[in-house]
Amino acid sequence: GVKSLVVGHRKLPVTRTVDNLSELKQSPETDSFLALDPKIYRKTEQLLPSLKNTFNDIYVFVVGGGSYVEYQNLMTYNEQHPDKRIVYGSSEMMDSRNFLEQLTKLGNASG
């Protein structure tokens, strides 16, 4: 019901991804991501991230529909981590009206 729409203190997938990547945490959700910042790697032949070099400037861009709920969830995370600077953007911000329009178009297209 309605409780599933209210995020509460849960981290949404985009926030978990930001947390895992910016803190260099190992996670199945982000194991396939590749960081291309040469400053985070030790000077060895192995590409092992240095755990003391976390990311503080974070830019999140969603291709397609971003949402105010994702944005708010990231800002709540940012309040808990004041050392981080997070910018969120998307190619389109979806509100409830836009979301329902998209669903209607998909429903009409499918038959």
N, C-alpha and C positions, 0 to 999 in steps of 0.2 A: 503494500500500500504506500501511503505517503511517507512512512519512515524510510523506505528505500530511496526516496528522492532527496532526503535531507542528508547531507554529507556528515555533519557532526565533526568529530575529531579524526575521521579516517582520511588517509591520503589517497587522492585519486591517482590513476595511472600516470598522468603527466607529472604530478608532484613526486610520486615515488621514483620516477625516472630521473628527475632533477636531483633528488636527494642522493640516489645511488651514484649518479655520474659525478656530481660536484664533490661528494665525499669519498670518491673512489672505492665504493663498496662493491663487493662481489654479489651479483644477483642474477638469477636466470633471466629476468626481464631485460637486463642490460648487457649480458655477456657478449652479445653479438655486435654491440656498439664499438666503434673504434675512435680513440682519442688521438688526435694528430698534433699534440702540443709537445714539442721536443723538450721543454723544460721539466716535464713531469717524469721523465725516464732517467734512471741511473745510467751512468756511463759504463755500461757493460754490453756484451753482445746480446744478452737477453733483454727483451723489452718489458721490464717489470716496472710498474708505476711506483713512484716514491710516495709513500703514504702520508708524508708530511706536507705535500704540495696539493692542497685541495683547491677547487675553483670557487671564486667569490663573485665574479662577474658572469651572470648567466642570462643568456638570451634564448627564449623559448618562442619558436614560431611554428604554428600549426597550419599545414596546408589543408585547406578545406574549412569546415566549420569549427571555429573555436567557440568556447562558451563562457558565460559569465561565472558559472559555477567553477570551472577549471581555474579561471583567473582568481576568483576569491579564495579558492583552496591554496593556490600558490602564494597569495598575499598573506594568508594565515601562516603558512610555512615560513615565509619571509619574516614575519613578526617574531617567530620563535628562533630565527637565525639572523639577527640584525647585522652580522658581518657580511651577509650576502646581498648582492644587488641583482634583482630579478626583473627582467623586462619580458612581457608577454604580448604576443601579437598573433594574428591569424589572417588568412586571406579573406575571411568572412566571419563576422561575429554572429552567432546564432542566438536569437531570443526564442521564446516559446512560439510566437507567431511564425517566424521563419522556419523553425523546426517542423511545425505542423504542415506548412506549405511544401517543404521538401518531402515529407512522408506522403502527402497527397499526390505529388507528382510521381513518386516512385510507385505508389499503388496504381495509379492510372496507367503508367507505362508497362506494368507487369500484367495487366490484363483486365 
